[in-house]
Amino acid sequence: MTTNRLVELWPAAGIRVRAGDLELRWIDDELLLDLAELAGRGVHEERAMPFETPWARGGAREIAQRVLVYQWAARTRVDRERLTLELGVLLDGRPVGVQSAAGADWPTLREVETGSWLGLEHQGRGIGRRMRALMLHFWFEAMGAECVTSAAFADNSASNAVSLRTGYEPDGRQRVVREGSEAVQHRYRMSRARWLEVREANRALIGAEVETEGVEALLAQLEA
Ligand SMILES: CC(C)(COP(=O)(O)OP(=O)(O)OC[C@H]1O[C@@H](n2cnc3c(N)ncnc32)[C@H](O)[C@@H]1OP(=O)(O)O)[C@@H](O)C(=O)NCCC(=O)NCCS
């Protein structure tokens, strides 16, 4: 459990978003180990590649170590210039994946791009769309975002479906290099005005009252 002393010094460590059996929370050391081991058991099928950096390929130990290194570095980037907030996803208290958001110059732009993964064993059961709906709720309702974006490779059906289901609007496409070859990503965007249109539908997806902790202190740090 994250200590009050840490939250005092680093307010992001106190972030928790809860809705019924679903929780998003700051990744402390214990949760990080669980998530690293979860990723080591598999994040995608061998034939698929949902990420620009193929971090989830290889042996279990190697993948788990990459998760540690990535998350240790991400912890340091909770600042106004290059805000990154990586939250662990727990279902009934069990770690199932990560939901992240990142954006430059937060006080001026108030825009973040979301990213996510679930352990293979937890995919395809509706957790992905619920956690995205909860993340959108957190960023628009609690953090005061003006815009949230996302991108998914054209061949990643589940990720594209999650963005459309939660109400993002298509925002073009981009060509990127994936494992040495050209690949197309679809871009998605949700403005605050769009959020207000789809908020109720997302509340229904979330399926429970949302409780947040730690937001005021984090905003004070980011906007000081
Ligand atoms: C992308 C991801 C987070 C989605 O979470 P999930 O829990 O598996 O997805 P859900 O069960 O909530 O399903 C969401 C939608 O995708 C559809 N879907 C799920 N798996 C699918 C599949 N394999 N093929 C096609 N559609 C699929 C569902 O029907 C649903 O659509 P709907 O809401 O219109 O009915 C998860 O699959 C994952 O972590 N994948 C590997 C990593 C990844 O791709 N990360 C995102 C990178 S952009």
The ligand as an SDF file (V2000), in Angstrom:
LIG
                    3D

 48 50  0  0  0  0  0  0  0  0999 V2000
   -7.1410   -3.8020  -26.5430 C   0  0  0  0  0  0  0  0  0  0  0  0
   -7.6250   -4.3680  -25.2200 C   0  0  0  0  0  0  0  0  0  0  0  0
   -7.2000   -3.4450  -24.0800 C   0  0  0  0  0  0  0  0  0  0  0  0
   -9.1630   -4.4610  -25.2690 C   0  0  0  0  0  0  0  0  0  0  0  0
   -9.6470   -5.0150  -24.0840 O   0  0  0  0  0  0  0  0  0  0  0  0
  -10.6030   -6.2940  -24.0610 P   0  0  0  0  0  0  0  0  0  0  0  0
  -11.0580   -6.4680  -22.6710 O   0  0  0  0  0  0  0  0  0  0  0  0
   -9.9100   -7.4280  -24.6790 O   0  0  0  0  0  0  0  0  0  0  0  0
  -11.7950   -5.8310  -24.9970 O   0  0  0  0  0  0  0  0  0  0  0  0
  -13.3610   -5.9530  -24.6440 P   0  0  0  0  0  0  0  0  0  0  0  0
  -13.6650   -7.3590  -24.2370 O   0  0  0  0  0  0  0  0  0  0  0  0
  -13.7210   -4.8500  -23.7280 O   0  0  0  0  0  0  0  0  0  0  0  0
  -13.9920   -5.7140  -26.0780 O   0  0  0  0  0  0  0  0  0  0  0  0
  -14.0320   -4.4430  -26.6360 C   0  0  0  0  0  0  0  0  0  0  0  0
  -14.5820   -4.5350  -28.0230 C   0  0  0  0  0  0  0  0  0  0  0  0
  -13.6610   -5.2220  -28.8660 O   0  0  0  0  0  0  0  0  0  0  0  0
  -14.2960   -6.3340  -29.4710 C   0  0  0  0  0  0  0  0  0  0  0  0
  -13.2800   -7.3740  -29.4490 N   0  0  0  0  0  0  0  0  0  0  0  0
  -12.6630   -7.8820  -28.3710 C   0  0  0  0  0  0  0  0  0  0  0  0
  -11.7440   -8.7920  -28.7470 N   0  0  0  0  0  0  0  0  0  0  0  0
  -11.8100   -8.8400  -30.0920 C   0  0  0  0  0  0  0  0  0  0  0  0
  -11.1090   -9.5810  -31.0870 C   0  0  0  0  0  0  0  0  0  0  0  0
  -10.1340  -10.4300  -30.7510 N   0  0  0  0  0  0  0  0  0  0  0  0
  -11.4410   -9.3810  -32.3730 N   0  0  0  0  0  0  0  0  0  0  0  0
  -12.4110   -8.5150  -32.7080 C   0  0  0  0  0  0  0  0  0  0  0  0
  -13.0960   -7.7660  -31.8390 N   0  0  0  0  0  0  0  0  0  0  0  0
  -12.7960   -7.9390  -30.5320 C   0  0  0  0  0  0  0  0  0  0  0  0
  -15.4620   -6.6480  -28.5980 C   0  0  0  0  0  0  0  0  0  0  0  0
  -16.5050   -7.2820  -29.3190 O   0  0  0  0  0  0  0  0  0  0  0  0
  -15.8750   -5.2930  -28.1260 C   0  0  0  0  0  0  0  0  0  0  0  0
  -16.6140   -4.6220  -29.1300 O   0  0  0  0  0  0  0  0  0  0  0  0
  -18.0280   -3.9630  -28.7720 P   0  0  0  0  0  0  0  0  0  0  0  0
  -17.8310   -3.1060  -27.5520 O   0  0  0  0  0  0  0  0  0  0  0  0
  -18.3850   -3.1750  -29.9780 O   0  0  0  0  0  0  0  0  0  0  0  0
  -18.9110   -5.1330  -28.4950 O   0  0  0  0  0  0  0  0  0  0  0  0
   -7.0440   -5.7860  -24.9530 C   0  0  0  0  0  0  0  0  0  0  0  0
   -7.5670   -6.6890  -25.9020 O   0  0  0  0  0  0  0  0  0  0  0  0
   -5.5300   -5.8340  -24.9910 C   0  0  0  0  0  0  0  0  0  0  0  0
   -4.8890   -5.5400  -23.9970 O   0  0  0  0  0  0  0  0  0  0  0  0
   -4.9510   -6.2360  -26.1390 N   0  0  0  0  0  0  0  0  0  0  0  0
   -3.4850   -6.3600  -26.2670 C   0  0  0  0  0  0  0  0  0  0  0  0
   -2.7830   -5.0410  -26.1190 C   0  0  0  0  0  0  0  0  0  0  0  0
   -3.3880   -3.9590  -26.9720 C   0  0  0  0  0  0  0  0  0  0  0  0
   -3.8310   -4.1870  -28.0760 O   0  0  0  0  0  0  0  0  0  0  0  0
   -3.3530   -2.7370  -26.4430 N   0  0  0  0  0  0  0  0  0  0  0  0
   -3.8680   -1.5730  -27.1380 C   0  0  0  0  0  0  0  0  0  0  0  0
   -2.8150   -1.0180  -28.0330 C   0  0  0  0  0  0  0  0  0  0  0  0
   -3.4720    0.3150  -29.0060 S   0  0  0  0  0  0  0  0  0  0  0  0
  1  2  1  0
  2  3  1  0
  2  4  1  0
  2 36  1  0
  4  5  1  0
  5  6  1  0
  6  7  2  0
  6  8  1  0
  6  9  1  0
  9 10  1  0
 10 11  2  0
 10 12  1  0
 10 13  1  0
 13 14  1  0
 14 15  1  0
 15 16  1  0
 15 30  1  0
 16 17  1  0
 17 18  1  0
 17 28  1  0
 18 19  1  0
 18 27  1  0
 19 20  2  0
 20 21  1  0
 21 22  1  0
 21 27  2  0
 22 23  1  0
 22 24  2  0
 24 25  1  0
 25 26  2  0
 26 27  1  0
 28 29  1  0
 28 30  1  0
 30 31  1  0
 31 32  1  0
 32 33  2  0
 32 34  1  0
 32 35  1  0
 36 37  1  0
 36 38  1  0
 38 39  2  0
 38 40  1  0
 40 41  1  0
 41 42  1  0
 42 43  1  0
 43 44  2  0
 43 45  1  0
 45 46  1  0
 46 47  1  0
 47 48  1  0
M  END
$$$$
